[in-house]
Amino acid sequence: MAKRLVPLLNRVLIEKIVPPAKTNSGILLPEKSSKLNSGKVISVGPGTRDRDGNIIPVVVKEGETVLLPEYGGTEVKLGEKQFYLYRDEDLLGTLHE
């Protein structure tokens, strides 16, 4: 079984951020209340090539938090964790605090 996945070309490995289901005081939150489809970049591929053979690097870096589309991505399970593979151009943006 694989322990590490390195994406090829312009693909990005994402671990989705799951919002908490209840507050610190134990109040259950509705599913739609704080749903922002975001994830943490775990690994990135080297990039894709243009017509001249030059590498176009991936825009995001490991450790960044990104905004994900509602649908899409390829589900990958490594051990007990669940990850998703997206193409670089499918990511909607980066999130900053």
LUMBA-576342 format. One record per residue (C-alpha): residue number from 1; chain; x, y, z. Coordinates in nm, 4 decimals, decimal comma. Example, Ala and Ser with C-alpha at 12.3 -4.5 7.8 and 13.67 -1.06 7.14 Angstrom:
REM residues 2
  zati  bafi         x         y         z
     1     A    1,2300   -0,4500    0,7800
     2     A    1,3670   -0,1060    0,7140
This chain:
REM residues 97
  zati  bafi         x         y         z
     1     A    0,0000    0,0000    0,0000
     2     A    0,1239    0,3470   -0,0922
     3     A    0,2173    0,5810    0,1904
     4     A    0,2787    0,8915   -0,0203
     5     A    0,1254    1,0204   -0,3417
     6     A    0,3039    1,2660   -0,5694
     7     A    0,0659    1,4093   -0,8319
     8     A    0,1668    1,4169   -1,1977
     9     A    0,1605    1,7166   -1,4322
    10     A   -0,0650    2,0006   -1,3107
    11     A   -0,2588    1,8036   -1,0497
    12     A   -0,2912    1,9029   -0,6836
    13     A   -0,3565    1,6682   -0,3894
    14     A   -0,6079    1,8239   -0,1465
    15     A   -0,7307    1,7269    0,1994
    16     A   -1,0754    1,8777    0,2473
    17     A   -1,1360    2,0850    0,5604
    18     A   -1,4452    1,9585    0,7410
    19     A   -1,6178    2,2274    0,9510
    20     A   -1,7089    2,1292    1,3080
    21     A   -2,0556    1,9747    1,3535
    22     A   -2,1054    2,1333    1,6948
    23     A   -1,9785    2,4257    1,9008
    24     A   -1,7544    2,4051    2,2070
    25     A   -2,0620    2,4247    2,4292
    26     A   -2,2214    2,1257    2,2528
    27     A   -2,4772    2,2984    2,0310
    28     A   -2,5276    2,1083    1,7057
    29     A   -2,4806    2,3232    1,3969
    30     A   -2,6932    2,2817    1,0836
    31     A   -2,5061    2,1316    0,7908
    32     A   -2,5333    2,4424    0,5696
    33     A   -2,4431    2,7005    0,8366
    34     A   -2,0660    2,7157    0,7923
    35     A   -2,0080    2,5194    0,4750
    36     A   -1,7199    2,6664    0,2787
    37     A   -1,5822    2,4122    0,0366
    38     A   -1,2136    2,4492    0,1134
    39     A   -0,9120    2,2278    0,1531
    40     A   -0,5442    2,2205    0,2377
    41     A   -0,2878    2,1551   -0,0361
    42     A   -0,0896    1,8449    0,0582
    43     A    0,1186    1,7925   -0,2551
    44     A    0,1530    1,9451   -0,6033
    45     A    0,2759    1,8118   -0,9353
    46     A    0,5616    1,9714   -1,1313
    47     A    0,3303    2,1436   -1,3810
    48     A    0,2291    2,0971   -1,7411
    49     A    0,4180    2,1793   -2,0614
    50     A    0,3284    2,4363   -2,3243
    51     A    0,3685    2,3864   -2,7015
    52     A    0,7361    2,4837   -2,6896
    53     A    0,8110    2,2274   -2,4166
    54     A    0,8527    2,4809   -2,1344
    55     A    0,7097    2,3839   -1,7962
    56     A    0,4176    2,5918   -1,6686
    57     A    0,4404    2,5537   -1,2882
    58     A    0,1421    2,4920   -1,0623
    59     A    0,0113    2,8166   -0,9096
    60     A   -0,0518    2,6901   -0,5528
    61     A    0,2052    2,5657   -0,3019
    62     A    0,1963    2,2958   -0,0360
    63     A    0,0288    2,4090    0,2857
    64     A   -0,1975    2,6732    0,1260
    65     A   -0,5731    2,6727    0,1844
    66     A   -0,7740    2,6770   -0,1376
    67     A   -1,1363    2,7248   -0,2373
    68     A   -1,2718    2,4174   -0,4173
    69     A   -1,5515    2,3790   -0,6711
    70     A   -1,8721    2,2212   -0,5422
    71     A   -1,8304    1,9170   -0,7661
    72     A   -1,5276    1,7502   -0,9181
    73     A   -1,1995    1,6054   -0,8115
    74     A   -1,0927    1,2432   -0,7983
    75     A   -1,1308    1,0759   -0,4600
    76     A   -0,8164    0,8998   -0,3334
    77     A   -0,7901    0,7033   -0,0089
    78     A   -0,4449    0,6581    0,1468
    79     A   -0,4590    0,4524    0,4630
    80     A   -0,7427    0,5921    0,6730
    81     A   -0,7341    0,9429    0,5218
    82     A   -0,9374    1,0662    0,2271
    83     A   -0,7848    1,3043   -0,0282
    84     A   -0,8917    1,4562   -0,3596
    85     A   -0,6969    1,5204   -0,6800
    86     A   -0,7820    1,8377   -0,8725
    87     A   -0,6280    1,9977   -1,1772
    88     A   -0,4584    2,3304   -1,1074
    89     A   -0,7060    2,5242   -1,3241
    90     A   -1,0066    2,3715   -1,1407
    91     A   -0,9172    2,5429   -0,8113
    92     A   -1,1180    2,8617   -0,7567
    93     A   -0,8733    3,0602   -0,5406
    94     A   -0,6607    3,0714   -0,2287
    95     A   -0,7916    3,1649    0,1169
    96     A   -0,5922    3,3926    0,3486
    97     A   -0,6595    3,5049    0,7052
